[in-house]
Amino acid sequence: MKIAFFELRKDEEEILKRLEKEYDVEIIKTEKILTKETFDIAGGCEGISILGHSKLERNLLDRIKESGIKYISTRIIGYNHIDIDYAKKIGLKICNADYAPNGVADFTIMLMLLAIRNYKPAMWRQNVNDYSLNGLIGRELRNLTVGIIGTGKIGGTVIKSLAGFQCKILANSEYESDEIKKYAQYVDIETLYRESDIISLHLPLTDESYHMINEGSINKMKDGVILINAARGELMDIQALIKGIENQKIGALGLDVIENENGIYHMDRKSDIIQNRDMAYLRQFPNVVLTQHMAFYTDSATESMVRCGVEGLVEFKKNGTYRCEIA
């Protein structure tokens, strides 16, 4: 089987070499994003694999289908960069990746701790030999109420880990879990907004969840609420976040993802003029921690993502289905 790997990262190369032998496949590798202009790289391939920067909309999906390619894998969990409904309609098979939730869960709790312990201004002060304590007093997790929205694999793992900090945990999810009920109390979203000191999102991006954190929902929260997002940037309205920080309704933000991050995160832009005023403005606040969409980025997760990228295509051809199939 011949496969085209788009958006190849350096950390994926050694893993791919092993998988080529293990699955007896030929892999064409490129760092380029899959577009109409780069599509010819996939000539003669039966499957293609992408990351999140390749936007598979109708016209490109049509071209993929017309070329004879039947199988697509995206090496990330989210798939809002693909028109899944249209892909199903024209008969393309698509799978996403799967990896253990621990890396993202650990990172989420780290963001909480950075926020409540004022790590960012403390780090700034050290860089100029200012070792004073004034203004850096923090809080302890055991004295706080943490609200978790979404109790799937990642949200559930966050809850179980948080239980060790002895904090009160509230949860809200479309589907309730008896296992999670051992550690958290399920409540309606209004109660979670009203009673939580920290709120963390663990949801996929859908039409319903888009901008669920907005000016209206923020106004329902406690004064000084801390918001954490290591899921998808578009779950939060960046304009509402800025307003909340400015008027001090929001006490702190810990964001691994941000709205309109495409074209910036996972790229070296240090010599560029970046045209994203909202991001530049938001990141200068002392109580806002931004990281570059890296909560997932561990050795074991990367191994699993690349494996799913190859294995899914091979399984589609061999058996017509795959455990991570989404279309």
C-alpha atoms as a printed R data frame, in Angstrom:
    type eleno elety resid chain resno       x      y      z
1   ATOM     1    CA   MET     A     1   0.000  0.000  0.000
2   ATOM     2    CA   LYS     A     2   1.261  3.473 -0.911
3   ATOM     3    CA   ILE     A     3   0.457  6.307  1.495
4   ATOM     4    CA   ALA     A     4   1.098 10.070  1.356
5   ATOM     5    CA   PHE     A     5   1.957 11.669  4.718
6   ATOM     6    CA   PHE     A     6   1.306 15.420  4.752
7   ATOM     7    CA   GLU     A     7   2.361 17.887  7.499
8   ATOM     8    CA   LEU     A     8   5.195 15.590  8.571
9   ATOM     9    CA   ARG     A     9   6.903 16.715 11.789
10  ATOM    10    CA   LYS     A    10  10.508 15.888 12.649
11  ATOM    11    CA   ASP     A    11   9.411 13.865 15.668
12  ATOM    12    CA   GLU     A    12   7.348 11.576 13.432
13  ATOM    13    CA   GLU     A    13  10.134 10.500 11.069
14  ATOM    14    CA   GLU     A    14  11.754  7.729 13.125
15  ATOM    15    CA   ILE     A    15   8.370  6.316 14.084
16  ATOM    16    CA   LEU     A    16   7.351  6.203 10.419
17  ATOM    17    CA   LYS     A    17  10.500  4.303  9.462
18  ATOM    18    CA   ARG     A    18   9.541  1.558 11.900
19  ATOM    19    CA   LEU     A    19   5.908  1.500 10.797
20  ATOM    20    CA   GLU     A    20   6.828  1.240  7.113
21  ATOM    21    CA   LYS     A    21   8.540 -2.064  7.867
22  ATOM    22    CA   GLU     A    22   5.939 -3.261 10.343
23  ATOM    23    CA   TYR     A    23   2.999 -2.729  7.967
24  ATOM    24    CA   ASP     A    24   4.927 -3.272  4.723
25  ATOM    25    CA   VAL     A    25   3.816  0.053  3.206
26  ATOM    26    CA   GLU     A    26   5.454  2.736  1.096
27  ATOM    27    CA   ILE     A    27   5.126  6.211  2.593
28  ATOM    28    CA   ILE     A    28   5.608  9.432  0.642
29  ATOM    29    CA   LYS     A    29   6.518 12.125  3.183
30  ATOM    30    CA   THR     A    30   6.169 15.905  2.988
31  ATOM    31    CA   GLU     A    31   6.064 18.758  5.477
32  ATOM    32    CA   LYS     A    32   3.570 20.566  3.225
33  ATOM    33    CA   ILE     A    33  -0.101 21.033  4.032
34  ATOM    34    CA   LEU     A    34  -2.516 19.148  1.776
35  ATOM    35    CA   THR     A    35  -4.083 21.645 -0.647
36  ATOM    36    CA   LYS     A    36  -5.148 21.650 -4.287
37  ATOM    37    CA   GLU     A    37  -1.651 22.870 -5.135
38  ATOM    38    CA   THR     A    38   0.165 20.106 -3.218
39  ATOM    39    CA   PHE     A    39  -2.247 17.302 -3.997
40  ATOM    40    CA   ASP     A    40  -0.091 15.849 -6.788
41  ATOM    41    CA   ILE     A    41   2.355 14.621 -4.117
42  ATOM    42    CA   ALA     A    42  -0.260 11.936 -3.398
43  ATOM    43    CA   GLY     A    43  -0.281 10.689 -6.980
44  ATOM    44    CA   GLY     A    44  -0.611  6.908 -7.125
45  ATOM    45    CA   CYS     A    45  -1.416  6.603 -3.408
46  ATOM    46    CA   GLU     A    46  -4.325  4.671 -1.936
47  ATOM    47    CA   GLY     A    47  -4.423  6.637  1.312
48  ATOM    48    CA   ILE     A    48  -3.404  9.993  2.719
49  ATOM    49    CA   SER     A    49  -2.656 11.158  6.256
50  ATOM    50    CA   ILE     A    50  -2.853 14.748  7.539
51  ATOM    51    CA   LEU     A    51  -2.676 16.867 10.666
52  ATOM    52    CA   GLY     A    52  -4.960 19.748 11.613
53  ATOM    53    CA   HIS     A    53  -3.752 22.453  9.213
54  ATOM    54    CA   SER     A    54  -5.005 20.655  6.099
55  ATOM    55    CA   LYS     A    55  -8.580 21.769  5.450
56  ATOM    56    CA   LEU     A    56 -10.512 19.060  3.629
57  ATOM    57    CA   GLU     A    57 -13.527 20.854  2.213
58  ATOM    58    CA   ARG     A    58 -15.819 19.744 -0.598
59  ATOM    59    CA   ASN     A    59 -13.687 20.668 -3.590
60  ATOM    60    CA   LEU     A    60 -10.595 18.976 -2.204
61  ATOM    61    CA   LEU     A    61 -12.568 15.927 -1.081
62  ATOM    62    CA   ASP     A    62 -13.986 15.643 -4.607
63  ATOM    63    CA   ARG     A    63 -10.489 15.690 -6.042
64  ATOM    64    CA   ILE     A    64  -9.359 13.027 -3.573
65  ATOM    65    CA   LYS     A    65 -12.285 10.819 -4.583
66  ATOM    66    CA   GLU     A    66 -11.750 11.378 -8.303
67  ATOM    67    CA   SER     A    67  -8.066 10.425 -7.996
68  ATOM    68    CA   GLY     A    68  -8.989  6.967 -6.716
69  ATOM    69    CA   ILE     A    69  -7.869  7.568 -3.114
70  ATOM    70    CA   LYS     A    70 -10.347  5.916 -0.758
71  ATOM    71    CA   TYR     A    71  -8.847  6.313  2.695
72  ATOM    72    CA   ILE     A    72  -7.883  9.327  4.843
73  ATOM    73    CA   SER     A    73  -6.422  9.491  8.343
74  ATOM    74    CA   THR     A    74  -6.023 12.579 10.488
75  ATOM    75    CA   ARG     A    75  -3.323 12.132 13.105
76  ATOM    76    CA   ILE     A    76  -5.155 14.163 15.735
77  ATOM    77    CA   ILE     A    77  -8.295 13.512 17.762
78  ATOM    78    CA   GLY     A    78 -10.274 16.529 16.521
79  ATOM    79    CA   TYR     A    79 -11.682 16.478 12.993
80  ATOM    80    CA   ASN     A    80 -13.425 19.808 12.547
81  ATOM    81    CA   HIS     A    81 -10.924 20.531  9.730
82  ATOM    82    CA   ILE     A    82 -12.687 17.905  7.588
83  ATOM    83    CA   ASP     A    83 -16.179 18.067  6.079
84  ATOM    84    CA   ILE     A    84 -17.119 14.685  7.499
85  ATOM    85    CA   ASP     A    85 -20.715 14.670  6.262
86  ATOM    86    CA   TYR     A    86 -19.653 15.301  2.682
87  ATOM    87    CA   ALA     A    87 -16.857 12.736  2.923
88  ATOM    88    CA   LYS     A    88 -19.420 10.126  3.979
89  ATOM    89    CA   LYS     A    89 -21.719 11.152  1.148
90  ATOM    90    CA   ILE     A    90 -19.079 10.520 -1.518
91  ATOM    91    CA   GLY     A    91 -17.860  7.292  0.056
92  ATOM    92    CA   LEU     A    92 -14.502  8.223  1.578
93  ATOM    93    CA   LYS     A    93 -13.321  6.346  4.667
94  ATOM    94    CA   ILE     A    94 -11.818  8.594  7.368
95  ATOM    95    CA   CYS     A    95 -10.330  7.882 10.783
96  ATOM    96    CA   ASN     A    96  -8.818 10.029 13.497
97  ATOM    97    CA   ALA     A    97  -6.164  9.240 16.100
98  ATOM    98    CA   ASP     A    98  -6.410  7.904 19.598
99  ATOM    99    CA   TYR     A    99  -3.995  8.270 22.491
100 ATOM   100    CA   ALA     A   100  -4.051  8.001 26.255
101 ATOM   101    CA   PRO     A   101  -5.669 11.014 27.960
102 ATOM   102    CA   ASN     A   102  -3.006 11.375 30.656
103 ATOM   103    CA   GLY     A   103  -0.758 13.881 28.875
104 ATOM   104    CA   VAL     A   104  -3.533 16.408 28.253
105 ATOM   105    CA   ALA     A   105  -4.980 15.819 31.724
106 ATOM   106    CA   ASP     A   106  -1.590 16.437 33.365
107 ATOM   107    CA   PHE     A   107  -1.113 19.591 31.304
108 ATOM   108    CA   THR     A   108  -4.594 20.842 32.246
109 ATOM   109    CA   ILE     A   109  -3.823 20.563 35.947
110 ATOM   110    CA   MET     A   110  -0.466 22.251 35.370
111 ATOM   111    CA   LEU     A   111  -2.295 25.221 33.805
112 ATOM   112    CA   MET     A   112  -4.557 25.405 36.852
113 ATOM   113    CA   LEU     A   113  -1.555 25.435 39.184
114 ATOM   114    CA   LEU     A   114   0.308 28.045 37.118
115 ATOM   115    CA   ALA     A   115  -2.771 30.269 37.277
116 ATOM   116    CA   ILE     A   116  -3.520 30.009 40.997
117 ATOM   117    CA   ARG     A   117   0.157 30.375 41.991
118 ATOM   118    CA   ASN     A   118   0.875 33.438 39.800
119 ATOM   119    CA   TYR     A   119   3.720 31.710 38.027
120 ATOM   120    CA   LYS     A   120   3.882 34.049 35.028
121 ATOM   121    CA   PRO     A   121   4.610 37.297 36.930
122 ATOM   122    CA   ALA     A   122   6.931 35.383 39.269
123 ATOM   123    CA   MET     A   123   8.920 34.156 36.268
124 ATOM   124    CA   TRP     A   124   9.078 37.673 34.813
125 ATOM   125    CA   ARG     A   125  10.449 39.064 38.070
126 ATOM   126    CA   GLN     A   126  13.215 36.477 38.269
127 ATOM   127    CA   ASN     A   127  14.407 37.477 34.803
128 ATOM   128    CA   VAL     A   128  15.209 40.973 36.125
129 ATOM   129    CA   ASN     A   129  16.448 39.808 39.554
130 ATOM   130    CA   ASP     A   130  13.275 40.912 41.333
131 ATOM   131    CA   TYR     A   131  12.634 38.327 44.039
132 ATOM   132    CA   SER     A   132   9.934 40.197 45.933
133 ATOM   133    CA   LEU     A   133   6.694 38.502 46.999
134 ATOM   134    CA   ASN     A   134   4.253 41.393 46.938
135 ATOM   135    CA   GLY     A   135   1.321 40.593 44.632
136 ATOM   136    CA   LEU     A   136   2.259 36.936 44.184
137 ATOM   137    CA   ILE     A   137   0.174 35.364 46.947
138 ATOM   138    CA   GLY     A   138  -1.532 32.266 45.615
139 ATOM   139    CA   ARG     A   139  -4.359 29.914 46.486
140 ATOM   140    CA   GLU     A   140  -4.499 26.189 47.234
141 ATOM   141    CA   LEU     A   141  -6.488 23.757 45.107
142 ATOM   142    CA   ARG     A   142  -7.906 22.020 48.185
143 ATOM   143    CA   ASN     A   143  -9.811 25.201 49.047
144 ATOM   144    CA   LEU     A   144 -11.314 25.669 45.580
145 ATOM   145    CA   THR     A   145 -14.237 24.296 43.602
146 ATOM   146    CA   VAL     A   146 -13.268 23.058 40.146
147 ATOM   147    CA   GLY     A   147 -15.862 22.673 37.409
148 ATOM   148    CA   ILE     A   148 -15.141 20.213 34.578
149 ATOM   149    CA   ILE     A   149 -17.247 20.509 31.433
150 ATOM   150    CA   GLY     A   150 -17.091 17.248 29.506
151 ATOM   151    CA   THR     A   151 -16.310 13.994 31.324
152 ATOM   152    CA   GLY     A   152 -15.069 11.807 28.489
153 ATOM   153    CA   LYS     A   153 -11.598 10.248 28.508
154 ATOM   154    CA   ILE     A   154  -9.661 13.459 29.106
155 ATOM   155    CA   GLY     A   155 -12.145 15.239 31.348
156 ATOM   156    CA   GLY     A   156 -12.624 12.062 33.367
157 ATOM   157    CA   THR     A   157  -8.873 11.641 33.822
158 ATOM   158    CA   VAL     A   158  -8.578 15.276 34.954
159 ATOM   159    CA   ILE     A   159 -11.265 14.642 37.554
160 ATOM   160    CA   LYS     A   160  -9.584 11.510 38.899
161 ATOM   161    CA   SER     A   161  -6.247 13.292 39.158
162 ATOM   162    CA   LEU     A   162  -7.801 16.344 40.802
163 ATOM   163    CA   ALA     A   163  -9.355 14.158 43.471
164 ATOM   164    CA   GLY     A   164  -5.889 13.789 44.985
165 ATOM   165    CA   PHE     A   165  -5.777 17.547 45.600
166 ATOM   166    CA   GLN     A   166  -8.884 17.223 47.826
167 ATOM   167    CA   CYS     A   167 -10.765 19.989 46.026
168 ATOM   168    CA   LYS     A   168 -14.509 19.992 45.445
169 ATOM   169    CA   ILE     A   169 -15.237 18.885 41.881
170 ATOM   170    CA   LEU     A   170 -18.373 19.677 39.888
171 ATOM   171    CA   ALA     A   171 -19.016 18.075 36.505
172 ATOM   172    CA   ASN     A   172 -21.296 18.655 33.550
173 ATOM   173    CA   SER     A   173 -21.540 16.364 30.555
174 ATOM   174    CA   GLU     A   174 -24.021 15.137 27.974
175 ATOM   175    CA   TYR     A   175 -23.470 11.628 29.308
176 ATOM   176    CA   GLU     A   176 -22.950 10.948 33.007
177 ATOM   177    CA   SER     A   177 -20.533  8.285 34.219
178 ATOM   178    CA   ASP     A   178 -21.035  6.173 37.325
179 ATOM   179    CA   GLU     A   179 -17.243  5.954 37.657
180 ATOM   180    CA   ILE     A   180 -16.901  9.753 37.650
181 ATOM   181    CA   LYS     A   181 -19.628 10.065 40.277
182 ATOM   182    CA   LYS     A   182 -17.145  8.560 42.754
183 ATOM   183    CA   TYR     A   183 -15.029 11.710 42.432
184 ATOM   184    CA   ALA     A   184 -17.327 14.531 41.279
185 ATOM   185    CA   GLN     A   185 -20.867 15.801 41.555
186 ATOM   186    CA   TYR     A   186 -22.789 16.179 38.304
187 ATOM   187    CA   VAL     A   187 -24.697 19.466 38.127
188 ATOM   188    CA   ASP     A   188 -26.430 21.522 35.465
189 ATOM   189    CA   ILE     A   189 -24.299 24.004 33.553
190 ATOM   190    CA   GLU     A   190 -25.797 27.028 35.319
191 ATOM   191    CA   THR     A   191 -24.823 25.626 38.727
192 ATOM   192    CA   LEU     A   192 -21.331 24.821 37.504
193 ATOM   193    CA   TYR     A   193 -20.882 28.371 36.192
194 ATOM   194    CA   ARG     A   194 -22.191 29.885 39.423
195 ATOM   195    CA   GLU     A   195 -20.257 27.802 41.958
196 ATOM   196    CA   SER     A   196 -16.880 27.039 40.338
197 ATOM   197    CA   ASP     A   197 -13.663 28.886 41.141
198 ATOM   198    CA   ILE     A   198 -11.940 27.172 38.202
199 ATOM   199    CA   ILE     A   199 -13.678 25.969 35.025
200 ATOM   200    CA   SER     A   200 -11.959 23.660 32.535
201 ATOM   201    CA   LEU     A   201 -13.303 22.636 29.120
202 ATOM   202    CA   HIS     A   202 -12.970 19.115 27.710
203 ATOM   203    CA   LEU     A   203 -15.334 19.067 24.758
204 ATOM   204    CA   PRO     A   204 -15.102 18.555 21.001
205 ATOM   205    CA   LEU     A   205 -15.774 21.576 18.810
206 ATOM   206    CA   THR     A   206 -19.275 21.359 17.340
207 ATOM   207    CA   ASP     A   207 -21.901 23.840 16.195
208 ATOM   208    CA   GLU     A   208 -23.431 23.588 19.669
209 ATOM   209    CA   SER     A   209 -20.176 24.070 21.615
210 ATOM   210    CA   TYR     A   210 -18.765 26.889 19.450
211 ATOM   211    CA   HIS     A   211 -18.259 29.989 21.647
212 ATOM   212    CA   MET     A   212 -19.986 28.336 24.603
213 ATOM   213    CA   ILE     A   213 -17.779 30.570 26.742
214 ATOM   214    CA   ASN     A   214 -19.021 34.008 25.776
215 ATOM   215    CA   GLU     A   215 -19.956 37.260 27.469
216 ATOM   216    CA   GLY     A   216 -23.274 35.823 28.644
217 ATOM   217    CA   SER     A   217 -21.851 32.667 30.178
218 ATOM   218    CA   ILE     A   218 -18.934 34.541 31.768
219 ATOM   219    CA   ASN     A   219 -21.370 36.917 33.464
220 ATOM   220    CA   LYS     A   220 -22.943 33.892 35.179
221 ATOM   221    CA   MET     A   221 -19.619 32.903 36.749
222 ATOM   222    CA   LYS     A   222 -17.979 33.948 39.994
223 ATOM   223    CA   ASP     A   223 -16.003 37.162 40.054
224 ATOM   224    CA   GLY     A   224 -12.361 36.196 39.594
225 ATOM   225    CA   VAL     A   225 -13.142 32.870 37.929
226 ATOM   226    CA   ILE     A   226 -10.197 31.017 36.372
227 ATOM   227    CA   LEU     A   227 -10.811 29.526 32.922
228 ATOM   228    CA   ILE     A   228  -8.759 26.664 31.490
229 ATOM   229    CA   ASN     A   229  -8.858 25.407 27.902
230 ATOM   230    CA   ALA     A   230  -6.709 22.592 26.512
231 ATOM   231    CA   ALA     A   231  -9.392 21.404 24.096
232 ATOM   232    CA   ARG     A   232 -10.275 23.694 21.159
233 ATOM   233    CA   GLY     A   233  -9.774 27.449 20.948
234 ATOM   234    CA   GLU     A   234 -13.125 28.141 19.322
235 ATOM   235    CA   LEU     A   235 -14.963 26.924 22.410
236 ATOM   236    CA   MET     A   236 -14.193 30.397 23.811
237 ATOM   237    CA   ASP     A   237 -15.010 33.780 22.268
238 ATOM   238    CA   ILE     A   238 -11.682 35.603 22.409
239 ATOM   239    CA   GLN     A   239 -13.370 39.026 22.531
240 ATOM   240    CA   ALA     A   240 -15.336 37.928 25.606
241 ATOM   241    CA   LEU     A   241 -12.127 36.670 27.225
242 ATOM   242    CA   ILE     A   242 -10.400 39.995 26.645
243 ATOM   243    CA   LYS     A   243 -13.329 41.919 28.089
244 ATOM   244    CA   GLY     A   244 -13.469 39.561 31.088
245 ATOM   245    CA   ILE     A   245  -9.779 40.056 31.847
246 ATOM   246    CA   GLU     A   246 -10.012 43.841 31.404
247 ATOM   247    CA   ASN     A   247 -12.939 44.248 33.786
248 ATOM   248    CA   GLN     A   248 -11.458 41.640 36.171
249 ATOM   249    CA   LYS     A   249 -14.483 39.357 35.985
250 ATOM   250    CA   ILE     A   250 -11.976 36.695 34.919
251 ATOM   251    CA   GLY     A   251  -9.209 36.222 37.476
252 ATOM   252    CA   ALA     A   252  -6.873 34.251 35.215
253 ATOM   253    CA   LEU     A   253  -6.702 32.266 31.987
254 ATOM   254    CA   GLY     A   254  -4.721 29.122 31.254
255 ATOM   255    CA   LEU     A   255  -4.996 28.472 27.515
256 ATOM   256    CA   ASP     A   256  -3.192 25.838 25.485
257 ATOM   257    CA   VAL     A   257  -5.448 26.679 22.546
258 ATOM   258    CA   ILE     A   258  -6.853 29.944 21.286
259 ATOM   259    CA   GLU     A   259  -9.297 31.106 18.666
260 ATOM   260    CA   ASN     A   260  -7.617 31.849 15.306
261 ATOM   261    CA   GLU     A   261  -4.408 29.996 16.185
262 ATOM   262    CA   ASN     A   262  -4.112 28.398 12.736
263 ATOM   263    CA   GLY     A   263  -1.061 29.602 10.858
264 ATOM   264    CA   ILE     A   264   0.704 30.475 14.109
265 ATOM   265    CA   TYR     A   265   0.886 27.544 16.502
266 ATOM   266    CA   HIS     A   266   3.281 24.701 15.620
267 ATOM   267    CA   MET     A   267   5.229 27.035 13.340
268 ATOM   268    CA   ASP     A   268   8.416 29.093 13.740
269 ATOM   269    CA   ARG     A   269   7.173 32.686 13.331
270 ATOM   270    CA   LYS     A   270   9.858 34.505 15.363
271 ATOM   271    CA   SER     A   271  10.994 36.627 12.411
272 ATOM   272    CA   ASP     A   272   7.491 37.355 11.122
273 ATOM   273    CA   ILE     A   273   4.971 40.110 11.675
274 ATOM   274    CA   ILE     A   274   2.060 38.126 13.105
275 ATOM   275    CA   GLN     A   275  -1.298 39.632 12.254
276 ATOM   276    CA   ASN     A   276  -3.320 38.582 15.269
277 ATOM   277    CA   ARG     A   277  -3.933 41.583 17.505
278 ATOM   278    CA   ASP     A   278  -6.285 39.751 19.860
279 ATOM   279    CA   MET     A   279  -3.695 37.105 20.637
280 ATOM   280    CA   ALA     A   280  -0.924 39.662 21.110
281 ATOM   281    CA   TYR     A   281  -3.104 41.755 23.399
282 ATOM   282    CA   LEU     A   282  -4.364 38.835 25.463
283 ATOM   283    CA   ARG     A   283  -0.962 37.274 26.083
284 ATOM   284    CA   GLN     A   284   0.520 40.459 27.597
285 ATOM   285    CA   PHE     A   285  -1.680 40.284 30.696
286 ATOM   286    CA   PRO     A   286   0.190 39.008 33.774
287 ATOM   287    CA   ASN     A   287  -2.680 36.645 34.652
288 ATOM   288    CA   VAL     A   288  -2.912 34.980 31.221
289 ATOM   289    CA   VAL     A   289  -0.812 31.896 30.441
290 ATOM   290    CA   LEU     A   290  -0.690 30.842 26.785
291 ATOM   291    CA   THR     A   291   1.041 27.710 25.494
292 ATOM   292    CA   GLN     A   292   1.296 26.641 21.861
293 ATOM   293    CA   HIS     A   293  -1.287 23.828 21.613
294 ATOM   294    CA   MET     A   294   1.084 21.308 23.140
295 ATOM   295    CA   ALA     A   295  -0.924 19.595 25.884
296 ATOM   296    CA   PHE     A   296  -1.057 16.457 23.727
297 ATOM   297    CA   TYR     A   297   2.664 16.568 22.937
298 ATOM   298    CA   THR     A   298   4.313 13.658 24.738
299 ATOM   299    CA   ASP     A   299   6.436 10.815 23.425
300 ATOM   300    CA   SER     A   300   3.762  8.169 23.953
301 ATOM   301    CA   ALA     A   301   0.981 10.288 22.436
302 ATOM   302    CA   THR     A   302   3.078 11.090 19.356
303 ATOM   303    CA   GLU     A   303   3.834  7.394 18.868
304 ATOM   304    CA   SER     A   304   0.122  6.569 19.085
305 ATOM   305    CA   MET     A   305  -0.905  9.367 16.698
306 ATOM   306    CA   VAL     A   306   1.526  8.284 13.981
307 ATOM   307    CA   ARG     A   307   0.592  4.642 14.448
308 ATOM   308    CA   CYS     A   308  -3.101  5.447 14.036
309 ATOM   309    CA   GLY     A   309  -2.229  7.443 10.925
310 ATOM   310    CA   VAL     A   310  -0.744  4.371  9.250
311 ATOM   311    CA   GLU     A   311  -2.683  1.569 10.914
312 ATOM   312    CA   GLY     A   312  -6.062  3.127 10.144
313 ATOM   313    CA   LEU     A   313  -5.367  3.276  6.416
314 ATOM   314    CA   VAL     A   314  -4.047 -0.288  6.346
315 ATOM   315    CA   GLU     A   315  -7.052 -1.576  8.293
316 ATOM   316    CA   PHE     A   316  -9.468  0.263  6.000
317 ATOM   317    CA   LYS     A   317  -7.981 -1.483  2.986
318 ATOM   318    CA   LYS     A   318  -7.739 -4.872  4.675
319 ATOM   319    CA   ASN     A   319 -10.978 -5.042  6.643
320 ATOM   320    CA   GLY     A   320 -13.068 -2.043  5.548
321 ATOM   321    CA   THR     A   321 -13.225 -0.614  9.060
322 ATOM   322    CA   TYR     A   322 -11.032  0.727 11.887
323 ATOM   323    CA   ARG     A   323 -11.538  1.319 15.607
324 ATOM   324    CA   CYS     A   324 -11.075  5.098 15.173
325 ATOM   325    CA   GLU     A   325 -13.342  5.344 12.130
326 ATOM   326    CA   ILE     A   326 -15.359  8.569 11.873
327 ATOM   327    CA   ALA     A   327 -16.647  8.253  8.282
